[in-house]
Every structure is written in C-alpha cells, then in structure tokens.
Amino acid sequence: MTFTLRSALPAAALAVVTAATAASAASADLPTVPDSLFGEVAEDPQISVTFEDGTPVTDSTVVHRGDVLLVHGTGFSTEANRGGFIMPIFPGVANGVYVLYSGFGDDWRPSEGAPGEARTHPHDQLAWVMPDSSLEALPGAPLDMRTPIARESQRMETDGSFTARIVVDPPAETPGDNFGVYVYPAAGSINATEELFIPLAFSDEPGANTPATPTSDLVLDASVLEQVATEAGGKLAPREGAQVLDDGRIAFSRVEGEDADGVVRYRGTVHATAKFSLADIVIKDPWITTAADGSRVLSAEISDGYNTSDDTVTRRDLGTLVESDGQTVLVQGPVTLGAVDIAQ
C-alpha cells in the first residue's frame, strides 16, 4: 500500500470537490453569450510594460523566470466584455481582461476564431483585471466563486486604467513561441480592440530573480488528490519548492539549517484545483518532528476548506514515521499507510 493524502484532506473539501466534478462535466460545452447583445462600447485600449522598479522594457529586453513585470493599461472600458461564458461571471456583468506573460502562436486571437487551446495558460499565473463591481457580483453560494477569483483578480479603475503585476513564469509547454505580454478579453468575451501583444524575449537560463530549483527531499504519493482534481477539471499545481513528479507523486525541498529544534522542515505548496476555480486545496510545508522518545511525526499545513487555498491552513499530523524492512513507512495507530521517501 502507498501513502495517500486522503486522511489529510478535510472531509468537507472532498465532498465539495466531488460536487465540482459533476459541475465540470455538465459544463463541458459551456455556452457563450454574444457581447453584441449589450451594445458597442467606445474605447481606445493601450498598454505599456515596465519592470517593477519602473524601468521600461525595450526591443532588446530579455526576461527570465521570476522577473516581475507591471503592465500599464489605459483607455479600457469598465462596460466592455459583458457577454462570453455564462459563468462564473453572469452575462451583463463586465468580464474584464486577462493579462499574462507566455508564448502563443501566430493565430491566438479569439476574434479571429482561435480556439481556447491557443491561449492555454494557468489561471493562477495571470492577472484577471476587472472592476470592483464585477468581483462583487460573483456568487458566494452555493459554491463560492468570489473568493478564489479574488486571488487572481486585479483592479480596473473606473476610468478603465489599470496596473497589473505579473510574474514571468511560463509553463514548460506553451501554445507557441511568440513570447511576450498578452492582453485579451476574459471569460469568453470577444473584443478585437482589446487583443494586445507586446513582444518580450524569454530566456530559460537562471536570472537574478529565478527561484531555486526544487529538490526531491521528501516524496509522498498523491494519487487520491490528483484523481479528484483531474475529475473536477483541474490539476495538481506545485509552487515554491514543490514538484509533481512524472509518476504522480509530490516532492518537497528541504529547508537547510532549520532542524536544530528537532524539526526537519520542507518547503513547497501543492494546489489541487477544480475547473472554474470551484476549489483550491493545498498541502504545504511538511515537517518531520522528532519527539523526546525518538518517534518521528510527519505533519503538513492543509487547507481549512475546499477553496481556502493557502489563505487559511492548519498544520495536521499525517502519521508517525517508522523503519520497516529497510524503508521508511507512515503509520496511523495500528495501520501502515505506506512508504515515504526521505533523502538523507
């Protein structure tokens, strides 16, 4: 038997994510509403890009993973983009725009019929720029869509201006190799005026802001978590020192020099998400604590609810680590849950 995270997840979280599975399946062909139903909006959108310190990008600028960009928008309208998908933002409410850094192909524009796959990008790595009124209009029940979308939303001012902060972190596989900053209408709206692109070259070589490469110092099986996320139209997303390995297990990086108190600490966060941001559960920063009697307990911070992400977490004991037949196993009382790989 292999160790899974079933016992670590809040029971309510599993129930709601299971419900999200049905919602995701039912919405596989989510209908859209034409933006033209809500009339034309006069606007003249423009964008410029700087680094966080205000230094502008130029034709010769090359960015690296971890660099922070500010995308400055003017001339947009808070009344535009009121069609599109019927959820999570209801028709008639402005969808705003997506702002992101990635590599797309030559044919990426929604107004020219490019499919969504041409703009594939993790939602938690983009800025969803919208007016405050649109965020407030998102439903809070029976499924809370407002809270998770608030994590990726950034404000569009009443005059249509914004400054979106984005981190350069393109996925390993991008839809194309035209790298740069993209802006386009959010949530299925079609508005050619707001389809904007500023080329900005990317280097995969480490830069001054590139995070340290994660290491596989503590490896756990996450098959249950992955299955639930996948069936709910989501995925496992590692951040800040965590990895999802090719065999589906999740790995965390050891924090060096912080175990003098008998606690070996690991860093990293793994998000289990569902489609349409219906859920976001994390397992974060595992510890191995050695007690006075020499026993070792594995714990981790786990989301308090189905969509609290890492906003509110509680450290929970996952079990006790013991040596058996030359390997480390996790046990809870009389039950052996399975093997855990720990780098020495």
PyMOL commands that set and color helices and strands:
alter all, ss='L'
color gray80, all
select helices_A, chain A and resi 6-8+11-26+35-38+110-112+116-119+123-125+132-137+146-152+192-194+223-231+275-277
alter helices_A, ss='H'
color red, helices_A
select strands_A, chain A and resi 32-33+46-51+62-64+68-74+84-85+97-104+127-130+153-155+162-167+178-185+196-199+201-203+218-220+236-239+242-244+250-254+263-267+269-273+280-290+296-303+313-324+327-332+335-339+341-342
alter strands_A, ss='S'
color yellow, strands_A
deselect
rebuild
show_as cartoon
